[in-house]
Amino acid sequence: MKRPRWSWLAVAMMVTVTPATATNGYFAHGHGASQRAMGGAGTAMAEDAFAVTGNPAAGVWVGDALDATFTLLVPVRDYSATARGEGAGPGLFTIGQVDGLRSRRERFYVPGVAFARRAGRAHAWGLAVYANGLNTVYPGNAARFAKRIPLLTAECEGTFGGGAPVVGGPPDVAGLCGNDSPLTGVDLAQVLVVPHYSRRLGRRWSLGISPVLAVQRFEAKGLSAFAAFSNAPGQVSDRDMEYSFGGGVRVGVFGLPVDWLALGASFQSRIDMQPFDAYAGLFPEQGAFDIPSTWNVGFALLLPGRQRLALDFQRIGYRDVPIFRNGVEPEAFVNGCLLPRLLAAQTGGLLGDGGPSRSCLGGDGGPGFGWRNVGVLKVGYQVVLGSFVLRAGYSRSDTPIVPEHVLFNIVAPGVPDEHFTAGFSFRMSSALSVDVAAMYAPANPVRGPNPLSHVDAGLVRILGGAALPGLTEGDAIYGADPQDQEVEVDMYQLELTVGIGYRF
């Protein structure tokens, strides 16, 4: 893969980045110490060079500045899975019963840097580099395929059955176990390199534009049991770390219509990324993983006593992107992929060849996370007291994960919907400052049914199980079933950011 020249800066930074699970889905609640301390609010503020990450039009108001941050993020992620109800009939896929299985790796380190420089009285330019990401690594547990369906039942190590057959379990006659890693999880890191240019329009308004250049890396483990239900079975899981590159654009406007009020708005396009070729059999549209669009609006009140109160609203368009928009739709996945593959396997290809399908993993309509768009309300307050600037903030967002799509979100549990933040800056001299921000995102469990944990009577009869007890022709084919397995994902987070700011 040919790498564009700018990408070497991002790759160099990525060497120092460990991927983390951010909190508004997988986006960080803010960038730079001042934004992070104010709940992420900052579309209508220009406190430091990181202001351009929310609004490129703010650059001309920042002055000459260099800011660097280092963030320690501690996300605590877990999932639970219940047993199926009493009297449950055959099932397609269930996870071993577990209560609060916790992901490994709970400390992540995320650097960032931003620079702004004036070019005369009406122009400014600069550069910001920052990161997003998500990560899970679940040890142990097991999964069961085709429960009570003759010749197909298998019990495999790992949350999604990516390991070997469980010792003492049923023989894996159909070869459904992954036989790779019993560890289960994903590892995504994105670094964005954002040059910016802003220009004043008169004394009170400015416009800004930023090309958004991105590099991302991805790796998945423990998902290879689902290779049987993929259009590219060798490109589903347990491959090497894969990189991709892409770009988009952000535009913004900033203004001071009166002396006590600042307004800001910005829009970032969907960032088109090269597909992950090594995972063309996992993501919809043959490995596509673009970065969703966002837009922000905000205002800041400049209050007496050197106080400021900021309010932002942000919209993240997760449904722009197939990997987030597509969920596990049981009818399409079973009829369009799983059933034809099982029939082909059981009959040696006499009933179907198990060929490519848009409903299988990697297909245009294949399963993804099933997220919804996210709206985020952010409020922040700051006051200047001598050499100190004290800050506090709060944000509230929609949770992107909905209960009916909780199953695959075990590996991407972006459930927190609140952030409580605080911090300060200490001006050591006219040029140098130290900045600190802290964040707490409380737990917000999301619970829903495993849509693959039951199966209709017709499927079982086709596969040779017509005599199975408790199953009648009147059984529901798809949808909620009182005997479904329940799955719950949860996460809470702690974060500490330390930064240095220099004014030229």
BAMILO-60088 format. One record per residue (C-alpha): residue number from 1; residue in one letter; x, y, z. Coordinates in steps of 0.2 Angstrom, whole numbers, plus 2048, in hexadecimal, padded with zeros to 3 digits. Layout:
N
PANU  num  residu    u    v    w
PANU  NUM       A    X    Y    Z
...
This chain:
504
PANU  num  residu    u    v    w
PANU    1       M  800  800  800
PANU    2       K  807  811  7FB
PANU    3       R  807  81D  809
PANU    4       P  805  830  806
PANU    5       R  813  83B  80C
PANU    6       W  809  843  81A
PANU    7       S  805  832  821
PANU    8       W  817  830  828
PANU    9       L  813  83D  835
PANU   10       A  804  834  83B
PANU   11       V  80C  823  83A
PANU   12       A  81A  82A  845
PANU   13       M  80D  830  852
PANU   14       M  804  820  851
PANU   15       V  813  816  857
PANU   16       T  811  81F  868
PANU   17       V  7FE  81D  868
PANU   18       T  7F5  80F  870
PANU   19       P  7E3  80D  86A
PANU   20       A  7D6  811  876
PANU   21       T  7C3  811  877
PANU   22       A  7BD  823  877
PANU   23       T  7AC  828  87E
PANU   24       N  7A0  82F  871
PANU   25       G  7A0  81F  868
PANU   26       Y  7B2  81E  864
PANU   27       F  7B6  831  862
PANU   28       A  7BF  83A  871
PANU   29       H  7B4  847  87A
PANU   30       G  7C0  854  876
PANU   31       H  7D2  858  871
PANU   32       G  7DF  863  87A
PANU   33       A  7DF  866  88D
PANU   34       S  7D3  874  88D
PANU   35       Q  7C5  86B  883
PANU   36       R  7C7  85B  88D
PANU   37       A  7C5  865  89D
PANU   38       M  7B5  86E  897
PANU   39       G  7AB  85E  892
PANU   40       G  7B2  860  880
PANU   41       A  7AA  871  87D
PANU   42       G  7B4  87D  872
PANU   43       T  7AC  880  861
PANU   44       A  7AB  893  866
PANU   45       M  7BB  894  870
PANU   46       A  7CD  896  86C
PANU   47       E  7D7  892  87C
PANU   48       D  7E5  888  873
PANU   49       A  7EB  882  863
PANU   50       F  7E0  872  865
PANU   51       A  7D1  87E  862
PANU   52       V  7D2  87A  84F
PANU   53       T  7CE  867  852
PANU   54       G  7BC  86D  855
PANU   55       N  7BC  87D  84A
PANU   56       P  7CA  881  83E
PANU   57       A  7C3  893  83E
PANU   58       A  7CA  895  850
PANU   59       G  7DC  895  84A
PANU   60       V  7DD  8A7  846
PANU   61       W  7D7  8AC  858
PANU   62       V  7E4  8A0  861
PANU   63       G  7F4  8AA  85C
PANU   64       D  805  8A2  85B
PANU   65       A  804  892  866
PANU   66       L  80B  880  868
PANU   67       D  801  874  873
PANU   68       A  806  862  877
PANU   69       T  7FC  856  881
PANU   70       F  7FE  844  888
PANU   71       T  7EE  83B  88E
PANU   72       L  7EC  82C  899
PANU   73       L  7DC  823  895
PANU   74       V  7D5  815  8A0
PANU   75       P  7C6  80C  898
PANU   76       V  7BF  7FE  8A2
PANU   77       R  7B4  7F3  897
PANU   78       D  7AB  7E3  89A
PANU   79       Y  79C  7D9  893
PANU   80       S  790  7CC  89B
PANU   81       A  786  7BE  892
PANU   82       T  777  7B5  89A
PANU   83       A  772  7A3  897
PANU   84       R  764  7A0  88B
PANU   85       G  753  79E  893
PANU   86       E  74C  78E  899
PANU   87       G  744  783  88B
PANU   88       A  74E  78D  87D
PANU   89       G  74E  784  86D
PANU   90       P  75D  783  861
PANU   91       G  768  792  85F
PANU   92       L  775  798  852
PANU   93       F  782  7A0  85D
PANU   94       T  783  7A4  86F
PANU   95       I  791  7AA  87A
PANU   96       G  796  7A1  88A
PANU   97       Q  78D  7A7  899
PANU   98       V  798  7B4  8A2
PANU   99       D  796  7C2  8AE
PANU  100       G  7A1  7D2  8AC
PANU  101       L  7AF  7CB  8A1
PANU  102       R  7BB  7D9  8A1
PANU  103       S  7C6  7DE  893
PANU  104       R  7D9  7DF  895
PANU  105       R  7E4  7EE  892
PANU  106       E  7DC  7FC  89C
PANU  107       R  7EA  80A  89A
PANU  108       F  7EC  813  88A
PANU  109       Y  7F8  822  885
PANU  110       V  7F2  82F  879
PANU  111       P  7FD  83D  873
PANU  112       G  7F8  84C  86A
PANU  113       V  800  85C  863
PANU  114       A  7F9  86C  85B
PANU  115       F  801  87C  854
PANU  116       A  7FA  88D  84E
PANU  117       R  803  89B  846
PANU  118       R  7FD  8AC  840
PANU  119       A  801  8B3  82F
PANU  120       G  7FE  8C5  830
PANU  121       R  7EE  8CC  839
PANU  122       A  7E1  8C3  82F
PANU  123       H  7E8  8B1  82C
PANU  124       A  7EE  8A2  836
PANU  125       W  7F4  891  832
PANU  126       G  7FA  882  83C
PANU  127       L  7F9  86F  83F
PANU  128       A  7F0  863  84B
PANU  129       V  7F3  851  84E
PANU  130       Y  7E8  846  859
PANU  131       A  7E1  835  85B
PANU  132       N  7D1  82A  85D
PANU  133       G  7CF  818  85F
PANU  134       L  7C7  808  867
PANU  135       N  7CE  7F8  86F
PANU  136       T  7C8  7E9  878
PANU  137       V  7D1  7D8  87D
PANU  138       Y  7C6  7CB  885
PANU  139       P  7CE  7BC  88C
PANU  140       G  7C6  7AB  88E
PANU  141       N  7B3  7A6  88D
PANU  142       A  7AC  79B  87F
PANU  143       A  79F  79C  871
PANU  144       R  793  78E  86B
PANU  145       F  78D  78D  859
PANU  146       A  77D  784  853
PANU  147       K  777  77E  864
PANU  148       R  76C  76F  862
PANU  149       I  76E  76E  850
PANU  150       P  774  75D  84A
PANU  151       L  786  75C  842
PANU  152       L  789  76E  844
PANU  153       T  78A  771  857
PANU  154       A  79C  778  85C
PANU  155       E  7A2  780  86C
PANU  156       C  7B2  78A  869
PANU  157       E  7BE  794  874
PANU  158       G  7BD  7A7  874
PANU  159       T  7AE  7B4  876
PANU  160       F  7AA  7B2  863
PANU  161       G  7B1  7A0  861
PANU  162       G  7C1  7A5  859
PANU  163       G  7CB  797  863
PANU  164       A  7CC  785  862
PANU  165       P  7BE  779  867
PANU  166       V  7BB  778  87A
PANU  167       V  7C2  769  882
PANU  168       G  7B4  75D  886
PANU  169       G  7A8  766  87B
PANU  170       P  79F  760  86C
PANU  171       P  7AA  75B  85D
PANU  172       D  7AB  769  850
PANU  173       V  7A5  75F  842
PANU  174       A  7A1  76E  837
PANU  175       G  7B1  777  83A
PANU  176       L  7A9  786  841
PANU  177       C  7B6  78A  84F
PANU  178       G  7C3  797  84A
PANU  179       N  7D2  78E  850
PANU  180       D  7DC  79E  852
PANU  181       S  7DC  7AA  861
PANU  182       P  7D1  7A7  870
PANU  183       L  7D4  7B9  874
PANU  184       T  7C7  7C4  86D
PANU  185       G  7C7  7D7  868
PANU  186       V  7CB  7E5  85C
PANU  187       D  7D9  7F2  85C
PANU  188       L  7D5  802  852
PANU  189       A  7E0  812  853
PANU  190       Q  7DD  821  848
PANU  191       V  7E9  830  847
PANU  192       L  7E3  840  83F
PANU  193       V  7EF  84D  837
PANU  194       V  7E6  85D  835
PANU  195       P  7EE  86C  82D
PANU  196       H  7E3  87C  82F
PANU  197       Y  7E1  88D  827
PANU  198       S  7D6  89B  82E
PANU  199       R  7D2  8AD  828
PANU  200       R  7CA  8BB  831
PANU  201       L  7BB  8C3  829
PANU  202       G  7BB  8D5  830
PANU  203       R  7BE  8D7  843
PANU  204       R  7B2  8CA  84A
PANU  205       W  7B0  8BB  83E
PANU  206       S  7BB  8AE  837
PANU  207       L  7BB  89F  82B
PANU  208       G  7C6  88F  82C
PANU  209       I  7C9  880  822
PANU  210       S  7D3  870  826
PANU  211       P  7D8  861  81B
PANU  212       V  7D6  852  826
PANU  213       L  7E3  845  823
PANU  214       A  7E1  834  82C
PANU  215       V  7EA  824  82E
PANU  216       Q  7E3  815  838
PANU  217       R  7E8  804  83D
PANU  218       F  7DD  7F5  841
PANU  219       E  7DF  7E3  848
PANU  220       A  7D2  7D6  84D
PANU  221       K  7D4  7C7  857
PANU  222       G  7C9  7B8  85B
PANU  223       L  7BC  7BB  84E
PANU  224       S  7C2  7AD  842
PANU  225       A  7B3  7A1  846
PANU  226       F  7A8  7AE  83C
PANU  227       A  7B3  7AB  82C
PANU  228       A  7A7  79E  827
PANU  229       F  79A  7AC  825
PANU  230       S  7A5  7B8  81B
PANU  231       N  7A8  7BC  809
PANU  232       A  7BA  7BC  80C
PANU  233       P  7BD  7AE  819
PANU  234       G  7D0  7B1  81A
PANU  235       Q  7CE  7C4  81E
PANU  236       V  7C4  7C4  82D
PANU  237       S  7CF  7C2  83D
PANU  238       D  7E0  7BF  844
PANU  239       R  7E9  7C8  836
PANU  240       D  7F8  7D4  837
PANU  241       M  7F5  7E6  83C
PANU  242       E  7EE  7EF  82D
PANU  243       Y  7F0  802  829
PANU  244       S  7E5  80D  81E
PANU  245       F  7E6  81F  819
PANU  246       G  7D9  82C  814
PANU  247       G  7D3  83E  815
PANU  248       G  7C5  84A  816
PANU  249       V  7C2  85D  81A
PANU  250       R  7BC  867  829
PANU  251       V  7B5  879  827
PANU  252       G  7B0  885  834
PANU  253       V  7AA  897  839
PANU  254       F  7AD  8A1  849
PANU  255       G  7A7  8B2  84E
PANU  256       L  7A4  8BF  85C
PANU  257       P  794  8C7  857
PANU  258       V  795  8D1  868
PANU  259       D  7A2  8D3  875
PANU  260       W  79B  8C6  881
PANU  261       L  796  8B8  875
PANU  262       A  7A1  8AD  869
PANU  263       L  799  8A1  85D
PANU  264       G  7A0  892  853
PANU  265       A  79B  885  847
PANU  266       S  7A4  877  83D
PANU  267       F  7A2  868  832
PANU  268       Q  7AD  85A  82F
PANU  269       S  7AA  84F  820
PANU  270       R  7AA  83C  820
PANU  271       I  7BC  837  81E
PANU  272       D  7BE  82B  810
PANU  273       M  7CB  81D  815
PANU  274       Q  7D3  810  80B
PANU  275       P  7CB  7FF  810
PANU  276       F  7D3  7F3  81B
PANU  277       D  7D8  7E6  80E
PANU  278       A  7DD  7D9  81C
PANU  279       Y  7CC  7DA  823
PANU  280       A  7C2  7DB  813
PANU  281       G  7B8  7CC  81A
PANU  282       L  7B3  7D4  82A
PANU  283       F  7AD  7E6  827
PANU  284       P  79F  7EA  81B
PANU  285       E  7A3  7EF  809
PANU  286       Q  7B3  7E5  809
PANU  287       G  7BD  7ED  817
PANU  288       A  7B6  7FF  817
PANU  289       F  7B9  809  827
PANU  290       D  7B6  81B  823
PANU  291       I  7B6  828  831
PANU  292       P  7A5  830  834
PANU  293       S  7A0  842  831
PANU  294       T  79D  84E  83F
PANU  295       W  796  860  842
PANU  296       N  797  86B  850
PANU  297       V  78F  87B  856
PANU  298       G  792  885  865
PANU  299       F  793  895  86F
PANU  300       A  79D  89D  87D
PANU  301       L  798  8AA  889
PANU  302       L  7A5  8B6  88E
PANU  303       L  7A0  8BA  8A0
PANU  304       P  7A6  8C7  8AC
PANU  305       G  7B4  8C2  8B8
PANU  306       R  7BE  8BA  8A9
PANU  307       Q  7B1  8AB  8A9
PANU  308       R  7AB  8A2  89A
PANU  309       L  79D  896  897
PANU  310       A  79D  88B  888
PANU  311       L  78F  880  880
PANU  312       D  792  874  871
PANU  313       F  787  868  868
PANU  314       Q  790  85B  85D
PANU  315       R  788  84E  851
PANU  316       I  792  83F  84C
PANU  317       G  78C  836  83C
PANU  318       Y  790  824  840
PANU  319       R  783  81E  834
PANU  320       D  78C  826  826
PANU  321       V  798  817  826
PANU  322       P  792  805  823
PANU  323       I  79D  7FD  831
PANU  324       F  793  807  83D
PANU  325       R  782  808  834
PANU  326       N  780  7F6  831
PANU  327       G  77A  7EB  83F
PANU  328       V  778  7D8  841
PANU  329       E  767  7D6  838
PANU  330       P  762  7C4  83C
PANU  331       E  757  7C1  82E
PANU  332       A  763  7C7  821
PANU  333       F  772  7BF  829
PANU  334       V  76A  7AE  82B
PANU  335       N  760  7AD  81B
PANU  336       G  76E  7B6  810
PANU  337       C  77D  7AF  818
PANU  338       L  77D  7A3  827
PANU  339       L  770  797  820
PANU  340       P  777  795  80F
PANU  341       R  789  792  816
PANU  342       L  783  785  822
PANU  343       L  779  77C  815
PANU  344       A  788  77C  809
PANU  345       A  793  775  817
PANU  346       Q  787  768  81C
PANU  347       T  783  762  80B
PANU  348       G  795  763  803
PANU  349       G  78F  771  7F8
PANU  350       L  77F  767  7F1
PANU  351       L  774  775  7F8
PANU  352       G  77C  785  7F4
PANU  353       D  78E  789  7F2
PANU  354       G  790  796  800
PANU  355       G  795  7A3  7F4
PANU  356       P  797  7B6  7F7
PANU  357       S  788  7BF  7FF
PANU  358       R  785  7D1  803
PANU  359       S  77E  7CB  814
PANU  360       C  78E  7C2  819
PANU  361       L  79C  7CB  822
PANU  362       G  7A6  7D6  816
PANU  363       G  796  7D8  80B
PANU  364       D  78E  7E9  807
PANU  365       G  780  7E4  813
PANU  366       G  78B  7DA  81F
PANU  367       P  78A  7DC  832
PANU  368       G  792  7EA  83B
PANU  369       F  790  7F3  84C
PANU  370       G  77F  7FA  848
PANU  371       W  782  80B  850
PANU  372       R  777  81A  84F
PANU  373       N  77C  82C  84D
PANU  374       V  782  835  85D
PANU  375       G  77D  846  863
PANU  376       V  788  84E  871
PANU  377       L  784  85D  87C
PANU  378       K  793  864  884
PANU  379       V  795  872  891
PANU  380       G  7A4  879  898
PANU  381       Y  7A9  887  8A4
PANU  382       Q  7B9  890  8A8
PANU  383       V  7BF  89E  8B3
PANU  384       V  7D0  8A7  8B3
PANU  385       L  7D7  8A9  8C5
PANU  386       G  7E8  8B1  8C4
PANU  387       S  7F5  8A5  8BC
PANU  388       F  7E8  897  8BC
PANU  389       V  7D9  893  8B0
PANU  390       L  7CD  887  8B9
PANU  391       R  7C1  87D  8AE
PANU  392       A  7B3  871  8B0
PANU  393       G  7A7  868  8A4
PANU  394       Y  79A  85C  8A0
PANU  395       S  793  853  890
PANU  396       R  785  848  88D
PANU  397       S  783  83D  87D
PANU  398       D  778  830  875
PANU  399       T  77F  81F  876
PANU  400       P  783  818  865
PANU  401       I  780  806  86A
PANU  402       V  76D  800  869
PANU  403       P  768  7F0  873
PANU  404       E  763  7E7  863
PANU  405       H  775  7E8  85C
PANU  406       V  77F  7E5  86C
PANU  407       L  786  7D4  867
PANU  408       F  794  7DA  85C
PANU  409       N  797  7E9  867
PANU  410       I  7A0  7DE  874
PANU  411       V  7B0  7E3  86A
PANU  412       A  7AB  7F5  869
PANU  413       P  7A2  7FA  879
PANU  414       G  7A0  80D  876
PANU  415       V  792  80F  883
PANU  416       P  796  81E  88F
PANU  417       D  78A  82C  88C
PANU  418       E  791  839  89A
PANU  419       H  7A1  841  89D
PANU  420       F  7A6  84B  8AD
PANU  421       T  7B6  856  8AA
PANU  422       A  7C1  862  8B3
PANU  423       G  7D2  86A  8B2
PANU  424       F  7DD  879  8B2
PANU  425       S  7EB  882  8AA
PANU  426       F  7F9  88B  8B3
PANU  427       R  802  899  8AA
PANU  428       M  814  897  8AF
PANU  429       S  819  8A6  8A5
PANU  430       S  813  8B1  897
PANU  431       A  818  8A3  88B
PANU  432       L  816  892  894
PANU  433       S  808  889  89C
PANU  434       V  804  878  8A3
PANU  435       D  7F3  871  8A0
PANU  436       V  7EA  863  8A9
PANU  437       A  7D9  85B  8A6
PANU  438       A  7D0  84C  8AD
PANU  439       M  7C0  842  8A7
PANU  440       Y  7B5  835  8AF
PANU  441       A  7A8  82C  8A4
PANU  442       P  79C  821  8AF
PANU  443       A  796  810  8AA
PANU  444       N  787  80F  89E
PANU  445       P  783  7FD  89B
PANU  446       V  779  7F8  88B
PANU  447       R  770  7E7  88B
PANU  448       G  767  7DE  87D
PANU  449       P  763  7CE  875
PANU  450       N  76F  7C3  86C
PANU  451       P  766  7C2  85B
PANU  452       L  76F  7B2  856
PANU  453       S  76B  7A8  866
PANU  454       H  75B  7A0  85F
PANU  455       V  756  799  84E
PANU  456       D  745  796  845
PANU  457       A  73D  785  843
PANU  458       G  73F  785  830
PANU  459       L  752  786  831
PANU  460       V  754  778  83D
PANU  461       R  749  76C  832
PANU  462       I  753  770  823
PANU  463       L  763  76C  82D
PANU  464       G  75B  75B  833
PANU  465       G  755  75F  844
PANU  466       A  742  75E  842
PANU  467       A  73F  754  851
PANU  468       L  747  760  85D
PANU  469       P  73C  762  86D
PANU  470       G  735  773  871
PANU  471       L  735  779  85F
PANU  472       T  724  77B  855
PANU  473       E  720  782  844
PANU  474       G  718  791  84C
PANU  475       D  729  797  854
PANU  476       A  72E  7A9  84F
PANU  477       I  73B  7A9  841
PANU  478       Y  744  7B9  846
PANU  479       G  743  7C7  853
PANU  480       A  743  7C7  865
PANU  481       D  741  7B7  86E
PANU  482       P  73E  7B5  881
PANU  483       Q  74B  7A7  881
PANU  484       D  758  7B2  879
PANU  485       Q  769  7B4  881
PANU  486       E  76C  7C5  888
PANU  487       V  77C  7CF  886
PANU  488       E  782  7DE  88F
PANU  489       V  791  7E9  88B
PANU  490       D  798  7F7  897
PANU  491       M  7A6  803  899
PANU  492       Y  7AB  811  8A5
PANU  493       Q  7BA  81C  8A2
PANU  494       L  7C7  827  8AB
PANU  495       E  7D3  833  8A2
PANU  496       L  7E1  83F  8A7
PANU  497       T  7E9  84B  89A
PANU  498       V  7F8  855  89D
PANU  499       G  7FE  862  891
PANU  500       I  80B  870  88E
PANU  501       G  807  880  885
PANU  502       Y  813  88D  87D
PANU  503       R  80E  89E  876
PANU  504       F  81A  8A6  86B
